[in-house]
Amino acid sequence: MSKILLEASVPGIAKTYEFAADSVMTVGNVKKEMIKQISTVENMTIFPDPDKVLFCSIDMNGLLQDNETLGSIGVKSGGKIMLI
């Protein structure tokens, strides 16, 4: 298990955030944590339906599935993620 540092952009509010995650975490868990932390920082609900948020890898040019682990799909530290 190793730490992965990610840059997450949220085009809906034109902001970018930095997150740390473990390589063994699933995309779904990372997505939930990001949504929770962003909503806390911004003090508002950014995503009305978190289950419909897409977790996109800018580096890998595609959507990541909730059941995949970050390490198994090749997400690396410094990776750029977009939540839409």
C-alpha positions as CSV (number, residue, x, y, z in Angstrom):
1,M,0.0,0.0,0.0
2,S,1.4,3.4,-1.0
3,K,0.1,6.9,-1.0
4,I,-1.0,8.5,-4.2
5,L,-1.3,12.2,-4.5
6,L,-4.0,13.4,-6.9
7,E,-5.1,16.7,-8.4
8,A,-8.9,16.8,-8.7
9,S,-10.7,19.4,-10.8
10,V,-14.4,20.2,-10.5
11,P,-15.4,22.1,-13.6
12,G,-18.9,22.8,-12.2
13,I,-17.3,25.3,-9.7
14,A,-14.1,25.9,-11.6
15,K,-11.8,24.8,-8.7
16,T,-9.0,22.3,-8.3
17,Y,-8.1,20.4,-5.1
18,E,-5.3,18.1,-3.9
19,F,-6.0,14.7,-2.3
20,A,-4.0,11.8,-0.9
21,A,-5.3,8.3,-1.3
22,D,-4.0,4.8,-0.8
23,S,-3.2,2.7,-3.8
24,V,-5.5,-0.1,-2.5
25,M,-8.6,2.1,-2.3
26,T,-11.4,1.6,-4.8
27,V,-12.3,4.4,-7.1
28,G,-15.8,4.5,-5.5
29,N,-14.3,5.1,-2.1
30,V,-11.9,7.7,-3.3
31,K,-14.7,9.5,-5.1
32,K,-17.0,9.5,-2.0
33,E,-14.2,10.9,0.1
34,M,-13.4,13.6,-2.4
35,I,-17.0,14.6,-2.6
36,K,-17.4,14.7,1.1
37,Q,-14.2,16.8,1.6
38,I,-15.0,19.2,-1.2
39,S,-18.5,19.8,0.2
40,T,-17.1,20.4,3.6
41,V,-14.4,22.9,2.4
42,E,-16.9,24.7,0.2
43,N,-19.7,24.5,2.9
44,M,-22.3,23.6,0.3
45,T,-23.5,20.6,-1.7
46,I,-21.6,20.5,-4.9
47,F,-23.0,17.2,-6.2
48,P,-26.7,16.8,-5.6
49,D,-26.5,13.0,-6.4
50,P,-23.1,11.7,-5.6
51,D,-23.9,8.3,-7.1
52,K,-24.1,9.9,-10.6
53,V,-20.7,11.7,-10.3
54,L,-18.2,10.5,-12.9
55,F,-14.6,10.0,-11.9
56,C,-12.5,10.7,-15.0
57,S,-8.7,10.3,-15.4
58,I,-7.3,13.1,-17.5
59,D,-4.0,11.2,-17.7
60,M,-5.6,8.0,-18.8
61,N,-8.2,9.7,-21.1
62,G,-11.2,7.9,-19.6
63,L,-13.7,7.1,-17.0
64,L,-12.7,4.9,-14.0
65,Q,-15.1,2.3,-12.6
66,D,-16.1,2.5,-9.0
67,N,-15.0,-1.1,-8.2
68,E,-11.4,-0.8,-9.5
69,T,-8.5,-0.1,-7.2
70,L,-6.3,2.9,-7.9
71,G,-3.1,0.8,-8.0
72,S,-4.5,-2.0,-10.2
73,I,-5.5,0.4,-13.0
74,G,-2.3,2.3,-12.9
75,V,-3.2,5.6,-11.2
76,K,0.0,7.2,-10.1
77,S,1.0,10.0,-7.8
78,G,0.6,13.3,-9.6
79,G,-2.4,12.0,-11.5
80,K,-5.1,14.4,-12.6
81,I,-8.8,13.5,-12.0
82,M,-11.9,15.3,-13.0
83,L,-15.2,15.0,-11.1
84,I,-18.2,15.7,-13.3
